[in-house]
């Protein structure tokens, strides 16, 4: 085997080991379809490394292309989410509202993803003291309080005045987060026009703002960082959700995915 191929195989084995370890540890943090995709991704790398010497050159090229697609896709989502800046229009007839999308609780408290969304929202709200915020999310399985209630309490601890916080505590998906939040704020303070800042994790900003646009909601995105230990599974899950949307958007495919 040529030296460069040996080095390539070593790189594959290293990534296979890292992905496998991440997959094994992932249930400690959260469990969703992205974890399964991560397991498939890791298994493919393991098999590629094990049978590396038995595969012809065209097979390596095909496998490399297959793995390159999600990597490039993930890079696009990360770049999109982290280069967008929340916008506050100067329209005198508009009211600006922050919408924090739900992401699930752990033992009644915001989990890692949701906590980062709320941290980003709190910083924005401190810098824009006349902006209201809608926290979204209903009662999850096994929880005693709604996501919205837990999010509101978290923001209060970060110094956000309770009167600035509006609870939307019925939604169970991104689509419902946006729909119900905008319905609640439609007549807020007597203004007929609204502009929104949607707060979510960086991997989710692309889909969230596209959903808002499809719903004729004027919104910019504010990205919160994703915990390092869940980057792979969340980006994989998000890519699957976007592909599902592209394939089934005509029947509401995206709208049913959180």
C-alpha positions as CSV (number, residue, x, y, z in Angstrom):
1,X,0.0,0.0,0.0
2,X,1.3,3.4,-0.9
3,X,2.3,5.8,1.9
4,X,-0.5,8.3,1.2
5,X,-3.1,5.5,1.2
6,X,-1.8,4.3,4.6
7,X,-2.1,7.8,6.0
8,X,-5.6,8.1,4.5
9,X,-6.6,4.8,6.2
10,X,-5.2,6.0,9.5
11,X,-7.3,9.2,9.2
12,X,-10.4,7.1,8.5
13,X,-9.7,4.9,11.5
14,X,-9.2,7.9,13.8
15,X,-12.5,9.5,12.7
16,X,-14.2,6.1,13.0
17,X,-13.0,5.9,16.6
18,X,-14.1,9.4,17.4
19,X,-17.5,9.0,15.8
20,X,-18.1,5.6,17.6
21,X,-17.1,7.1,20.9
22,X,-19.5,10.0,20.3
23,X,-22.3,7.6,19.4
24,X,-21.8,5.5,22.5
25,X,-21.7,8.6,24.8
26,X,-24.5,10.5,23.1
27,X,-27.4,9.0,25.1
28,X,-25.9,10.7,28.2
29,X,-26.9,14.0,26.7
30,X,-29.9,13.5,24.5
31,X,-31.5,10.9,22.2
32,X,-33.1,11.5,18.9
33,X,-32.9,10.3,15.3
34,X,-29.6,12.1,14.9
35,X,-28.0,9.6,17.2
36,X,-29.1,6.8,14.9
37,X,-27.7,8.6,11.9
38,X,-24.5,9.1,13.8
39,X,-24.3,5.4,14.5
40,X,-24.8,4.6,10.8
41,X,-22.2,7.2,9.9
42,X,-19.7,5.7,12.4
43,X,-20.4,2.1,11.3
44,X,-19.7,3.1,7.7
45,X,-16.3,4.5,8.7
46,X,-15.4,1.5,10.7
47,X,-16.3,-0.9,7.8
48,X,-14.4,1.3,5.4
49,X,-11.3,1.2,7.6
50,X,-11.5,-2.6,8.1
51,X,-12.0,-3.5,4.5
52,X,-9.9,-0.6,3.1
53,X,-7.2,-2.8,1.5
54,X,-9.8,-5.0,-0.3
55,X,-11.7,-2.2,-2.0
56,X,-10.8,-1.0,-5.5
57,X,-9.9,2.6,-6.2
58,X,-13.4,3.5,-7.7
59,X,-15.1,2.2,-4.5
60,X,-12.9,4.5,-2.4
61,X,-13.9,7.5,-4.6
62,X,-17.6,6.7,-4.3
63,X,-17.4,6.3,-0.5
64,X,-15.4,9.5,-0.2
65,X,-18.0,11.3,-2.2
66,X,-20.9,9.9,-0.1
67,X,-19.2,11.2,3.1
68,X,-18.2,14.5,1.5
69,X,-21.8,15.5,0.9
70,X,-23.0,15.7,4.5
71,X,-19.7,17.4,5.5
72,X,-20.2,20.1,2.9
73,X,-23.9,20.3,3.8
74,X,-23.1,20.7,7.5
75,X,-20.5,23.4,6.6
76,X,-23.2,25.3,4.8
77,X,-25.6,25.1,7.7
78,X,-23.0,26.2,10.2
79,X,-21.9,29.1,7.9
80,X,-25.5,30.2,7.3
81,X,-26.4,30.1,11.0
82,X,-23.3,31.9,12.3
83,X,-23.1,34.6,9.7
84,X,-26.7,35.9,10.0
85,X,-27.2,38.8,12.3
86,X,-30.5,39.7,14.1
87,X,-32.0,42.8,12.5
88,X,-34.1,45.4,14.2
89,X,-35.9,47.5,11.5
90,X,-36.4,51.2,12.0
91,X,-40.1,51.0,10.9
92,X,-42.1,53.2,13.3
93,X,-45.2,51.1,12.8
94,X,-43.5,47.8,13.7
95,X,-42.9,46.1,17.0
96,X,-39.9,43.8,17.4
97,X,-40.3,40.5,19.1
98,X,-37.8,37.7,19.9
99,X,-39.1,34.2,19.6
100,X,-37.0,31.5,21.3
101,X,-37.7,28.1,19.8
102,X,-38.2,25.2,22.2
103,X,-35.6,22.4,22.4
104,X,-36.8,20.2,25.3
105,X,-36.1,20.0,29.1
106,X,-34.0,17.8,31.3
107,X,-35.5,17.3,34.7
108,X,-37.6,20.4,34.4
109,X,-34.7,22.6,33.4
110,X,-33.6,23.8,29.9
111,X,-31.2,21.3,28.4
112,X,-27.9,22.2,26.8
113,X,-29.2,23.3,23.5
114,X,-32.1,25.3,25.0
115,X,-29.9,26.9,27.6
116,X,-27.6,28.2,24.9
117,X,-30.6,29.6,23.0
118,X,-31.8,31.4,26.1
119,X,-28.3,32.7,26.9
120,X,-28.2,34.2,23.4
121,X,-31.7,35.6,23.7
122,X,-30.9,37.2,27.1
123,X,-27.8,38.9,25.7
124,X,-29.9,40.3,22.8
125,X,-32.7,41.4,25.1
126,X,-30.3,43.2,27.5
127,X,-28.9,45.1,24.4
128,X,-32.4,45.9,23.2
129,X,-34.5,46.8,26.3
130,X,-37.7,47.6,24.4
131,X,-38.0,44.2,22.7
132,X,-40.4,41.6,24.1
133,X,-39.7,37.8,24.0
134,X,-41.9,34.8,23.4
135,X,-40.8,31.6,24.9
136,X,-42.3,28.6,23.2
137,X,-43.0,24.9,24.0
138,X,-45.7,22.8,25.6
139,X,-45.6,20.0,28.1
140,X,-43.1,17.3,27.2
141,X,-43.3,13.7,28.1
142,X,-42.4,13.1,31.8
143,X,-42.2,16.8,32.6
144,X,-44.1,18.7,35.3
145,X,-43.9,22.1,33.7
146,X,-44.0,23.3,30.1
147,X,-40.9,24.3,28.2
148,X,-42.2,27.9,28.1
149,X,-42.5,28.0,31.9
150,X,-39.0,26.7,32.3
151,X,-37.6,29.1,29.7
152,X,-39.3,32.0,31.3
153,X,-37.9,31.2,34.7
154,X,-34.4,30.8,33.2
155,X,-34.7,34.2,31.5
156,X,-35.8,35.8,34.8
157,X,-32.7,34.4,36.5
158,X,-30.7,36.1,33.8
159,X,-32.2,39.4,34.6
160,X,-35.0,39.7,32.0
161,X,-38.1,41.4,33.5
162,X,-41.1,39.1,33.7
163,X,-43.3,41.6,32.0
164,X,-41.2,41.4,28.8
165,X,-41.7,37.6,28.6
166,X,-44.7,36.1,26.8
167,X,-45.5,32.4,27.2
168,X,-46.6,30.2,24.3
169,X,-47.1,26.9,26.1
170,X,-49.0,24.7,23.6
171,X,-46.6,24.0,20.7
172,X,-44.9,20.7,20.0
173,X,-42.9,21.5,16.8
174,X,-40.9,24.3,15.2
175,X,-43.9,25.1,12.9
176,X,-46.2,25.4,15.9
177,X,-43.6,27.5,17.8
178,X,-43.7,30.0,15.1
179,X,-47.4,29.9,14.3
180,X,-48.6,30.1,17.9
181,X,-46.0,32.8,18.9
182,X,-47.0,35.1,16.0
183,X,-50.7,34.6,16.7
184,X,-50.1,35.6,20.4
185,X,-48.2,38.7,19.4
186,X,-50.4,39.7,16.5
187,X,-52.2,42.5,18.5
188,X,-49.4,43.1,20.9
189,X,-49.5,46.8,22.1
190,X,-51.9,47.7,19.3
191,X,-49.4,47.3,16.5
192,X,-50.4,45.6,13.3
193,X,-46.9,45.0,11.9
194,X,-44.2,42.9,13.6
195,X,-40.7,41.9,12.9
196,X,-39.2,38.9,14.6
197,X,-35.9,37.6,15.7
198,X,-35.9,33.8,15.8
199,X,-33.4,32.3,18.3
200,X,-32.2,28.8,17.8
201,X,-29.0,26.8,17.6
202,X,-26.7,27.5,14.6
203,X,-27.6,24.2,12.9
204,X,-31.3,25.1,13.0
205,X,-31.3,28.7,11.8
206,X,-31.5,27.9,8.1
207,X,-34.6,25.7,8.5
208,X,-36.3,27.9,11.1
209,X,-36.0,31.1,9.0
210,X,-37.1,29.2,5.9
211,X,-40.2,28.0,7.7
212,X,-40.9,31.6,8.8
213,X,-40.6,32.9,5.3
214,X,-42.9,30.2,4.0
215,X,-45.4,31.3,6.7
216,X,-45.0,34.9,5.5
217,X,-43.4,35.9,8.8
218,X,-40.7,38.6,8.5
219,X,-37.8,37.3,10.7
220,X,-34.1,37.3,11.0
221,X,-32.1,34.6,12.8
222,X,-30.0,34.7,16.0
223,X,-27.8,31.7,16.3
224,X,-26.8,30.1,19.6
225,X,-23.7,27.7,19.7
226,X,-24.2,24.0,19.7
227,X,-22.6,21.9,22.4
228,X,-19.4,20.3,21.0
229,X,-20.4,16.8,22.1
230,X,-23.7,16.9,20.1
231,X,-22.5,18.6,16.9
232,X,-22.4,15.6,14.7
233,X,-25.8,14.1,15.6
234,X,-27.6,17.4,15.5
235,X,-26.2,18.4,12.1
236,X,-27.0,14.9,10.7
237,X,-30.5,15.1,12.1
238,X,-31.0,18.6,10.7
239,X,-29.8,17.6,7.3
240,X,-32.3,14.7,7.3
241,X,-35.1,17.2,8.3
242,X,-34.2,19.5,5.4
243,X,-34.1,16.7,2.9
244,X,-37.5,15.5,4.2
245,X,-38.8,19.1,3.7
246,X,-37.5,19.3,0.1
247,X,-39.1,15.9,-0.7
248,X,-42.4,16.4,1.1
249,X,-43.0,20.1,1.6
250,X,-46.0,20.0,-0.6
251,X,-47.8,17.9,2.1
252,X,-46.4,19.8,5.1
253,X,-43.3,17.6,5.5
254,X,-41.2,20.2,7.1
255,X,-43.9,21.6,9.2
256,X,-44.3,18.4,11.3
257,X,-40.6,18.2,12.2
258,X,-39.2,19.8,15.3
